[in-house]
């Protein structure tokens, strides 16, 4: 094995700024991940940044499979691409793995690290 290989890269270590519950969406500047364990401030936890996960969704959001979604920081939920991103929102950190309906409160998404835009 080469000396510079450090791991698969599907999860990264993160220092918690506050309380985090396993399964929470964690914002890593231009990247979105999912906490793999509970944490309090200054704990180091693993955050999944690749894969397909269920995340909270804005109730009115409707989107097609493959659509880029927006992380709305004001409500801590994902919205469809027709929403106007506000300061702090992240666009393109994931795409819809399945279509989303207005009646659903969660979305199944494919995390796409390295493709996001921070507004």
C-alpha positions as CSV (number, residue, x, y, z in Angstrom):
1,X,0.0,0.0,0.0
2,X,1.2,3.5,-0.8
3,X,2.3,5.7,2.1
4,X,-0.1,8.6,1.3
5,X,-3.3,6.5,1.4
6,X,-5.4,7.6,4.4
7,X,-8.8,5.9,3.9
8,X,-11.8,5.5,1.7
9,X,-13.1,9.0,2.2
10,X,-16.8,8.3,2.6
11,X,-16.6,9.7,6.1
12,X,-14.5,12.5,7.7
13,X,-13.7,13.5,11.3
14,X,-15.5,16.6,12.5
15,X,-15.1,18.6,15.7
16,X,-18.6,19.4,17.0
17,X,-19.4,23.0,17.7
18,X,-22.4,22.1,19.8
19,X,-24.8,19.2,20.5
20,X,-25.2,16.8,17.6
21,X,-27.5,13.7,17.5
22,X,-26.6,10.7,15.4
23,X,-28.4,11.1,12.1
24,X,-28.3,14.9,12.1
25,X,-27.3,16.8,9.0
26,X,-23.9,18.4,9.6
27,X,-22.8,21.4,7.5
28,X,-19.1,21.3,6.7
29,X,-18.8,24.7,4.9
30,X,-19.5,23.7,1.2
31,X,-20.4,20.1,2.1
32,X,-23.2,18.3,3.8
33,X,-22.8,15.1,5.9
34,X,-24.7,12.9,8.3
35,X,-23.5,12.5,11.9
36,X,-22.6,8.9,12.7
37,X,-22.8,9.4,16.5
38,X,-24.0,11.8,19.2
39,X,-21.6,14.6,20.2
40,X,-21.3,17.6,22.4
41,X,-19.1,20.6,21.8
42,X,-15.5,19.7,21.1
43,X,-16.2,16.0,20.5
44,X,-14.6,14.5,17.4
45,X,-17.2,12.4,15.5
46,X,-17.3,10.7,12.1
47,X,-19.6,12.4,9.5
48,X,-20.7,10.4,6.4
49,X,-20.2,12.6,3.3
50,X,-21.0,10.0,0.6
51,X,-23.9,7.6,0.1
52,X,-27.7,7.6,0.1
53,X,-29.4,8.8,3.2
54,X,-32.8,10.1,4.4
55,X,-32.8,13.8,5.4
56,X,-35.4,16.3,6.6
57,X,-37.4,17.9,3.7
58,X,-39.4,21.2,3.5
59,X,-43.0,20.0,3.4
60,X,-43.9,22.0,0.3
61,X,-40.8,20.9,-1.7
62,X,-41.5,18.9,-4.9
63,X,-38.6,17.5,-6.9
64,X,-37.6,15.0,-9.5
65,X,-35.1,12.2,-9.1
66,X,-31.6,13.6,-9.7
67,X,-32.6,17.2,-9.0
68,X,-30.0,19.2,-7.0
69,X,-31.5,20.2,-3.6
70,X,-30.9,23.2,-1.4
71,X,-30.1,23.0,2.3
72,X,-32.2,25.7,3.9
73,X,-30.3,26.8,7.0
74,X,-33.2,28.8,8.3
75,X,-35.4,25.7,8.8
76,X,-32.7,23.0,8.7
77,X,-34.4,21.1,5.8
78,X,-33.8,20.4,2.2
79,X,-35.8,22.3,-0.4
80,X,-36.3,21.9,-4.2
81,X,-34.1,23.7,-6.8
82,X,-36.8,26.3,-7.6
83,X,-36.4,27.8,-4.1
84,X,-34.2,31.0,-3.9
85,X,-31.2,30.3,-1.8
86,X,-30.6,32.7,1.1
87,X,-27.3,33.6,2.8
88,X,-25.9,30.4,4.3
89,X,-27.9,28.0,2.2
90,X,-26.0,25.2,0.4
91,X,-27.0,24.2,-3.1
92,X,-25.9,20.9,-4.8
93,X,-24.5,19.1,-1.7
94,X,-26.9,16.3,-2.7
95,X,-29.3,15.2,-5.4
96,X,-32.7,13.5,-5.0
97,X,-32.2,9.7,-5.1
98,X,-36.0,9.4,-5.6
99,X,-38.7,12.0,-6.5
100,X,-40.1,14.0,-3.6
101,X,-43.7,14.9,-3.0
102,X,-45.2,17.8,-1.1
103,X,-46.8,15.5,1.5
104,X,-43.4,14.0,2.5
105,X,-41.3,15.2,5.5
106,X,-38.2,13.3,4.5
107,X,-36.2,12.9,1.3
108,X,-33.9,10.2,0.1
109,X,-30.8,11.8,-1.3
110,X,-27.4,11.0,-2.7
111,X,-24.7,13.0,-1.0
112,X,-22.4,14.7,-3.6
113,X,-19.3,16.2,-1.8
114,X,-17.3,18.7,-3.8
115,X,-20.2,20.0,-5.9
116,X,-22.0,22.4,-3.6
117,X,-22.3,26.2,-3.6
118,X,-22.6,28.2,-0.4
119,X,-24.8,31.3,-0.8
